[in-house]
Amino acid sequence: MLVEPSDKKVRDRKFGFLKSWWGIIYIIIVSYALIVMTVFPKWTVDDAYILYRYAHNLADHSELTWNVGEDPIEGYTGIALPVILALFAKLGISPLVMSKIIGIIFYFVSGFVLHLLLRKLKVQRLAHAIVLILYFTAPFNFVHAWSGMETTFFGAILLVCIYALFSNLTPSDKRGPKEAGLILLLLFAGFVRPEGVILAVMSFIALAYYKRKYDRNEFWRFIVRFCILFVIPGFIYFICRWQYYGQFFPNTFYAKDSPTIFEKWSIIKLAIFSIFYLAIPTIGCIILNSINLKAVIAQVKGRYSFLMKPEFLIAGFAVLAFAVLVNFQYLRSRLLMNFEFRFFVPFFSISLIFLGVFLSLGFHALKEVRHNKPMMYRIIGTATIILFAVQLLVNVNQLKKYVYLKTAYKSMIDEEHIPAGTFLRESVPSDEWLIVIHDTGAIPYYSGLKTVDFSRLNDEVLLKKDLSTSEILDYFYSFNAGAVVITSYEWDKIHQPWIYGPEAELIASDPRFEQYVLVKKYKADVPPESPAHDYFLFLFLRKDLSELLDAPLTNS
């Protein structure tokens, strides 16, 4: 079993926290995060409004679907957040506000659980502090805390599950309740995002193997608990959602399916993420651990002997296997909204756990050469400080970039998408259809209209792989939509250089499109160098509806 710190050490850590300079460092780290969180742009990614639409439909109409009264579609990724947002909507708290509260709270929860994990793994204090600094200064975390998506929520739940997994491998008189807690957490993780099921499977394999080999008396009890608390409720939920939606996986899974074995841009994104945020700390770990391998081995045999115990190796393998499997699938997918590395962010915290352990071993190795190799000690120590400073500089520079980008993005949503949706709600009868190509978040949400999603996230028909261009065009015109909104990268004509971009131009050039009139264009007031500067909305109304307007509309 993993060795817990002695009672005296635990008391010292609890009551001596604020008296030590380490405690002061932790307070400074968290204070920095609070300040940045306060001044960071209060932005919302367009995809978050998709969740809000599902939440409102559930709260107001008891239908967890994209279009109320139509065939159900599962355009969200995990059921937990839409349901939670719907519950709070019933209490009068808007999904937009509640999603921000959840994102920010669980950002700090992740940091706290990471701290607990490092302490459980007896990570040396300097390494512990560095890891927390890396977490709380990581600029993408502020992006996702405010985005309205489930990113920080999912990341926190993963860390809590991992902490519970390690806790189940420590001596305890409450083995049954602790196991039950872990299993229920794993079940909830699967509801937050389907990837959580992979962690549940890996955790089950790890614990089942350990109990079968080292704790046979508990093996069948564990199997029964897992079946009752995870397999049965999970199976019931899966069958119910399959019957309700008619698809084996969420619609978003099929929308992100890549025609190639590996998706080039997903690989590039992961490489960039690793270079910017993991490469420098990893280099530091390698340098520290390579200067005195004997000392590292001695630490593994002594203070960190639990690292080599079966329970730790099995648990570590489960976590590592989970990360590898999920990211392998990510690399095979079109991660359409992987803004600021959204899909990889939850695994940053997991990487920091391993980083903390190896940093701890490295600092102990560095300490051993202090007297017999003072020059090497100074060189390696200086190099470590420089690497750490460089990483902080990268984090600060990227933070400035994200503040700039998200300020412009917020302006784009506030000045283009929300006004377009509001105009549609006020100008188009509620029984008309809206077609959006391709930003199907804020526009449908604020319009309240039934919407055809040409981005595919909320449309099963368009995901059929054998659809011809003519069939796609016929599908578009079959709705006789009252309104059409098309995004464009050019002001004078429709131009979308995206994966489904040519469709918009083909639709607009079809003779049947003559029944629509361009009544409004939207352009955000952002700096010319901002990506949002050349991002426009074209709003079309069917001729009979445009004629009902009180006065001709001018471009915005």
N, C-alpha and C positions, 0 to 999 in steps of 0.2 A: 504493500500500500504506500501511497505518497505520504511523506513525513510532514506533519503540520508543525509550525513553529511552536516553541515551548510557551506555556502560559505566561511566564514572565515577559518574554519577548513581545507577546501579543499585547499585554498590558502596557508595556513601554511604548509600543507603536500607537496604541489608542490614546493614551493620556499624555505622551510626550510629543505628540504631533506638532502642536503649535509652538512648542518650546525650541524645536530644532530648526536649523536653517533650511533643512529639506522641506519642512512644513511651509516655510515662507516661500520657497521656490514654487511649491504646488499652488499656493494661493495666488502668486503672481501669474502663473500659467493660466489658471482658470479665469482670473481677472482680465487678462489679455483677450481670452476667447469671448468673454462677456462683452467687452468693449467693441471688439470687431463685429460680433453678432448684432450689436445695437446700431452700428453705423453702416452695416452692409445693406445694399439695396433690398428693399422689401419686395422682391420680384416673385413672380409665379410663372412656372413653365407652362406652355400651352397645353401639354398633355395632362397636367393636373386637373384641368377643367373637365376632362373626360371622366375622371374619378368623381368629381363633384356632380356631374350629370347623373351618373349611376346612383350616387348617394341620394340625390334629390328625388329621383324616380322611385327609389325604395321607400324613402321617408313619406313622400306625398301620394304615391300610387301603389305602394306595396309590390312593385315590380323591379327586380334588380336586372335591368336591361337598358339597352341604348335608346330604343324608341318604344314608348309606352303604347301598348295595344298591338304591337307587331310581333313577329317571331323573335323570341329571346336571342340575344347575342352576348357573348362573354368577351367584351372588349377591354376588360381590366385584367391585370395579371394575378393579383391575389385578392381574395374575398374580404380579408380582415379589415383593411383600411376603409373601403366603401361602406361596409356595415357599421363600423365605428363612427364614421362621419354622418351616416344616416341617423344613428341614435342621437348624436349631439344636435343634428338638425331638428329632430323632434323636440329637443329642449330649447330651441331658439338660437343655437350657435351655428353660424354658417359653416359649411364645409371648408371654405377658403380660410377662415380664421382658425378653425380647429386643426386643419392640416399643418398650419404654421406652428401652432402650439406643440403638436406631436413631433414635428421635425426638430424643433429646437430642444425640447425636453430630452428626446432620445439621443440627440447628439451628445449631451452632457452625460446621459446614462451610459453611453458607450465608453466615454472617458473614465467614468467611475468604475465600471466593470473591468475595463482594461487594467486599471490600477489594482483592483482586487486579484486579478489573474497574475499579474507580475509579483504581487506579494505572496500569493500561494505558491508560485514557482521559485520563491526565494531569490528573486533577481536583485543583484547588487544595487545599492541606492543610486549611484550615479547613472548606471544603465537605466534604472527605473525612471529617473527624472528625464533623461534624454528621450526615452520612448514617449512619455507623456507630452513632452514639448513638441515632438514630431507630430503627435496626434492633434494637439490643440492648436498648432500653427498650420496644419495642412489646409491650404486655401480652399480646396474643393469641398471640404466639409461645410463651410459657411454657405456655399452655393446650394448644396442639397438640403441643408437645414431649412432654408427659406423657400425651396422650389415648390413645395406642396405635394411632392411625391413621397413614396414610402422608403426611400433610400436609407436615411438615418434610422428609421424605425426598424427596418429589416436588419441593418448592421448591428444595432443594439441587441435585438433578439438573438442573433447568431452568437454574440459574445456571451450573453446570459446562458445560452444552451451549452456553450463550450465550458463555461465556468461550472455549470451544474454537472457536466460530464466528468470533469476532474474531481469535483466534490464527491461524486459517487465512487471514486477510487480511493478515498481517504477513510480511515477507520471511523465508524459511527455506530451508535446504538439505534439510530433512526434510519436504517437502511431502506426499509419499505417506503416510508414517506418521501425520502430523498429520490428514490428511483421513480416514484409516481410523479413527483414534481418535474424531473427531467423529461419523462415521457410526455407529459402534458405540454411542457415548453416546446418540445420538438413538434408536437401536433400543431401548436399555435404558429410556429415558424413556417410550417407548410401552408398555413392559411394566409400568412403575410405575403409570401412569395412561394411559388411551387418549388424553387430551389431548396427550400427548407426541408422538403421530403428527402432530398439526397443526404443532407446532414443526418436526418433521422435514420436512414438506412445504414449509413456508415457507423453511427453511434450504436445501433442495434447489433451490427456485426461485431464491433469492437467489444461491447459488453458481453454479448453472448459467448464469444470466443474466450474472453477472460474467465468468465464464470464456469464455462465448460472445462477449462484447463486447470484453474486455480481455486475455484470456489463452487464445486459441484452441488453442494447442498442448496445453493441459491439459484441454480441454473433454471429449473423449471418454474420456480416462483417468478423469476424475471420474465420468462417467456409468457407466462399467463398474464402478468401485469401489462406487458407490452401489447399483447393481443387485445386485452380489455380496454386499455386506455388510448391506444393508438390505432391498431389495425381495424378494429370494429367501427369506431366512430369515423375514422378516415375513409373506410370502405363505404359506409352509409352516405357520407357527404359526397364521395366521388360518384356513386351511382345516382344520387339525387341530382347533382349538377349535370351529369351526362344526360339524364332523361330530360332535364329542363332545357339545356342548351343544345343537345344533340351532337356534341363534339367531344372527342376523347380528351383533347387538350384545350386550354384557352385559345380563343381566336388569335390573340397576340402571338402565340407560339408559331402558328402557321404564317402569320404576317411577316415574321422575322426569319422564316426559313430561307436559307441561301441555296441557290441552284448549284453552287460549287461545294467541294468538300470542305474547304476553308474560305472564309471571307477575308479578302485582303485588307479592307479598311479596319476590321475588328482586330486583326493582328497588328496593324500599324498603331492603332489606338493603345493596345496593351503595351506595346514596346515603348511608346512615348510616355505612358503613365509610369512604367517601371524605371525608365531613365530619369525622369524628373523627380520621382518621389521615393524610389527604393534603391537605386543603383549606388548613390553616394553612401548611405548608411551601410549597405552590404559590403562595399569596398572597405569601409572602416572596420567592420567585423572581421573581414578576412585578414587585414593587416594586424589587428590586435591579437587574433588567435594564432597567427603564423609565427609571431616573434618568439614564442616560448611554448612549443607544443607539449613539452613535459609538464609544465605547470597547468596547462589546460587539462591534460589527462589526469593529473593529480587531483584537480578540482572535481572532475567527473567521478573519480573514485572516492572522493571524500565528501565535501560539502554538497556537491550535486550528484551524489550517488543515485538518488531517486530517478535521475534522468535515464538511467540504464535499466531500471526495474521494468518488468513486463507491462505493468498497468500503465506506466507513463508512455512507453513506446507504443503500446496498442492505441491509447487515446490520441497521442500525437499523430500516429498513422491515420486514424479515422479523420481527424481534422484536415490533415494534408491531402488525403484522398478526396475528401469533399471539395476542397478548393480546386484541385486539379480537374476533377470531373466536370464541375460547373463551368470553369473557365474554358475547358476543352469545348463544351457545348457553345459557349459564347463565341469562340473563335470560328465556329461553324454557322453563326447566325448573322443576319443583317441587323446590327444593333442601331436601329434608326434614330433613336433618341438617346444616344450615349454621350450626352452633353456633359462636359467636365468629368468624363470617365465614370458615369453613373453606375454602370454595371460592375465595375471593378472596385468601387469605393468600399463596399462592405468587407472586401478581402484585404484592404490596406490594414485595418485593425488586426486582422488575423496574422498578417505578416509581421506586425509589430510585436506580437507575442513571441514568435521565434527569434526576431531580432533582439528582443530584450534578453532572452536566455544567452544568446551567443555574445552579445555585448558584455554581459555579466562575466562570462568565462574569459573574455578578452581582457577586461579590466583587471581581473585577478592575475592573469598572466603578465600584464604590464607591471603590476605591483611587485611581482617576483623579481623582475630585472632591475628594479630601482637602485639597489645597492651594488650588485656585481657588474651591471652594465649601465652606468648612469647616462652615458652619451646616447645609447639606444633608447633609454627611457625618455630622455628629453626630445629626441627626434620623433619617436612614435607618438608621444604625448602631444607635441606641437602639431603633428600631422592630423591627429584625431580632432584637435580643436579646430583646425583649419577646415577639415571636412564638415564638421558640425556647423561651422559658421557659413560655409558655402551652401549647405542645405537650407539653413534658415534664410539666407539671402534669396535662394530660389523660391522658397515659400512666400516671402514678402513680395517679390517681384510678380509672382503669379497671382497673388492676392490683389495687387493693384490692377492687373489685367482683368481679373474676374469682376472687380468692382466696376470697371469701365464698361465691360461687355454686358453685365447684367443691368446696369443703369440704362443702357441703350435698349436692351431687350424689354425691360419694363415699360419704357416709353413706347416701344412698338406695340405691345399688347394694349396699353392704355389708350393709344391714339389711333390704332388701326382695328384690332380684333374686337375689343369691347364695344367701341362705337358702331362697328358693322353689325355685331350681334344685337345691340340695342335698337338700331335702326330697323332691322328685320322684324324684331318683336313688335315694334310700333307701326310698321307699314305693311306687313304681310299677314293675311288671315291665318289663324292658328291651325287650320286644316290643310294648309299647303305644305308641300315638301321643299326642303332645302338640300342642295347638293354642294358640298365643299371639296375643293381640290387645292391644297391638301391639309391645311391646318384646321383640324376638326376638334379643337378644344374650346376656347373661349367663344368662338362665333356660334356654334350650336348651343352652347350652355346659356348664353345671354339671349339668344333668339327664342329659345323654347320650342322651336319647330322640329318636326320629325326630319331626320337628317340622313342622307346617304354619304358615307365616309369613303372617299376615293383614295384615302391613304391606306385602306384595307384593315386597319385595326378594329373597326366595328362593322365589317361587312364580310359575310361568308362567300357570297356569290363571286366577288371580284378575286377571291383567292383561289378559285379553280384554275389549275395549271393549264388546262386545254382551251381557255378562252381565246378566241381570235380578236383582232382589233375591231372588226365589224360587230362582234357580239358585245364587246365592251361599250361601243358607241350606242348600240341598240338598248343596252341596259341603262345607260345614262338617260336616253330620251324616253324610256318606258315610264318614267315617273312623272313626266310632264311637270317638272318642278316649278314652283312659283318663283324661286330665287336660286341663283348660282353664285358662289363666291370662289374666285380663283386667285391663288397667290402667284406673284410674278417677280422676277428679278430685273425686269425692264419696265419703265413707266409707259412707254409708247405702244407696247405690244405684250402679249402673253408669252412668257418665256420661263420655263422651269427646267433647270439642268439636273434634275433628280432622277431617281430610279424609275419613277412612273411619269417623269416630266413630259415626254412626248404626247401622252394621252390628253393633257390639257389643251395643247395646240391643235391636236386632231379634232377634239370636241368642238373647239371654238371655230374651226374652219369648216366644219360640216354644214351643209345648207340648212339643216334643221335648226341650227343655232340662231338663225335669223329671227326666230320668235322671241329672242331675248334682247333686251336693251341695256346697254351699260349706263347705269344711273349714278354710280358713285365710284370714286377711286380714293384710296386711303394711303397716306404717306406719313411716316413718323418724322418728327422734328428731332433728328439726331445728327451728330457730327458726321461729316463726309467719310471719314476713315472707319466708321463703325459698320459692321456687316449688316446691321438693320437699316442702314441708309438706303441701300438698293434692294429693299424688300417691300413689296407693295401688295395691296388687295384690290381686286377688281370685283365690284358687286353688280350683278345683272339681275333684272327682274323680267318676268314674262311680260310681253307687251300689254296684255289686258290689265295687269296689275300696275305697270308703270303709268298707264293712262289715268289711273285713279288717284295718283299723287296730286296734292294741292298745287304744287309748282315744280317746274323743272329743277333738278338738283345739279349743283356744281361740284367739281372735284374738291376733295378735302385736302 
